[in-house]
Amino acid sequence: MINPFEFRISDHSGNIVWLRTSSKPVLREGKTIGIRGTAIDITKNKMADEQIRKLSRAMEQSPASVMITDTRGIIEYVNPKFTELTGYSLAEASGKTPRFLKSGYTRKEEYENLWKIITSGGEWRGEFHNKRKDGSLYWEQASISPIKDSEGNITHFLAVKEDITEKKIIIDELIKAKEKAEESSRLKSAFLANISHEIRTPLNGILGFADLLQNSEVTEEEQGMYLGLLKESGDRMLNTINDIIEMSKIEADQTALNISILDINEFTEYFYNFYKPEAEHKGLTFKLENGLTGEKIRIETDKNKIGSIISNLLKNAIKFTQAGYVEFGCILEKNILTFYVRDTGMGIPSDRFSAIFHRFVQADLSISRPYEGVGLGLSIAKSYAELLGGKIEVESEEGVGSTFRFILPVSRTEKIESQQKTSLTDNTAGVTDSLILVVEDDEINMSFLHEVLKKSGYKIVSAKTGEEAVKICRENIEITLVLMDIKLPLINGYEATRKIKDMRADLPVIAQTAYAQDLDKDRVFASGCSDYIAKPYEKEDLLLKISKHLNL
């Protein structure tokens, strides 16, 4: 008997044909007289075997997770990708149902619908939020379909799954980005409408009352009222512009701390006295609860930024309270100083607690909201509080009121800040002997300064350019002080000041600047200026600075 073997040949058409042969010797009288053999065409069997090998390799090397179960859902096979994805080996998964992968995020109804579809011969497609062996969660997109025999009976179920965890993360991020973009667009639209209103409204008042004042028939009483309203409109417009500038400085990371000594009792008394008339004018009771009474508390901090925080909180409380009271107070416990502002105002919806600290946002964004402001105050206050190492907390109930707390870690100091307050009436001798050079290229500002200084008894010389200012200082030794605008044609105020100081180092130069950022202050002093005043300014502040540098 010769062992059977397989080989391939080409038929008359050139096609490959596989044959399996078997043979045995033909014997006669004990002698082999020949060989009888048979050959069977096994081409189809070979093709079937190759197909099975291909399918097996495809299962093993598939980038998708593959699972085969019986009709009860008992796992019979999982490929290596399943093990890589879930952490469970074939041995660990075999004999179990896929329930061990459940995370609890897929509803029972979805599983019932899945089984209904596949047991009826259909294909189910969907997503699972499953749990790995290590407890971490993952997303997979699955296609589950029945495997049928030649008679159409379901014998197994095949699940092919793709890990879509990264895709889901990207999609979630895109959705969040889209929502954020839509929210930003909504806020931008609200802000633009709001900022337009907040600038145009006071500007309309300024122009309107200025026009009325030109009427010769205006009475003295009406003139006084118009001037008061005109100034009120100007202050409102200035507050809007200042808030926008402050927020731009914060965003540009150009806000620095200017540390000095702050007396807490004097500070709280000042703000109480400052805002009391405004609150009482609105019919509100304004309370001060100072937990430090009788105790002299001084701390080292940035008093201007703390002042800005308290001002924003108090202004908001008065603005949004129509009846009842506003209470302002402070408490010191160990090294934690807490300022608080409590009111009986409209309150804030709980879902808006976080949003009110965002830029250009108020609790009410509707066009019909009755309150002025661009929604920057609390954002500025929050940024300053964090810059100082503190925080702002809020408690509120709609229709009942709100409490804002500014919590600041502090260290006490025994240093006493020496401040000498100069009065305009302390010493007016020598004013008439003072000749001031006013360097200003804007005609309206120049006219304003001429009126203020002349009425205060000063003599004035004017220059519109930096070069002209340098020339006047060179030719006129009687000049006792220079008011220098920074933005000038030809050479700017910085360069003009340097040249003047080269000639007369002892001549006081006060810079007038609309650029009040900390970096600009540094540049002002580096150029040789003795002091600066930021536009717009009150005439009293200007006269105090002049008096100080003329030693009057």
Secondary structure, 3 states (H helix, E strand, C coil): CEEEEEEEEECCCCCEEEEEEEEEEEEECCEEEEEEEEEEECHHHHHHHHHHHHHHHHHHHCCCEEEEEECCCCEEEECHHHHHHHCCCHHHHCCCCHHHHECCCCCHHHHHHHHHHHHCCCCEEEEEEEECCCCCEEEEEEEEEEEECCCCCEEEEEEEEEECHHHHHHHHHHHHHHHHHHHHHHHHHHHHHHHHHHHHHHHHHHHHHHHHHCCCCCCHHHHHHHHHHHHHHHHHHHHHHHHHHHHHHHHCCCCCCCCEEEEHHHHHHHHHHHHHHHHHHCCCEEEEEECCCCCCCEEEECHHHHHHHHHHHHHHHHHCCCCCEEEEEEEEECCEEEEEEEECCCCCCHHHCCHHHCCCCCCCCCCCCCCCCCCCHHHHHHHHHHHCCCEEEEEEECCCEEEEEEEEECCECCCCCCCCCCCCCCCCCCHHHCEEEEECCCHHHHHHHHHHHHHCCCEEEEECCHHHHHHHHHHCCCEEEEEEECCCCCCCHHHHHHHHHHHCCCCCEEEEECCCCHHHHHHHHHCCCCEEEECCCCHHHHHHHHHHHCCC
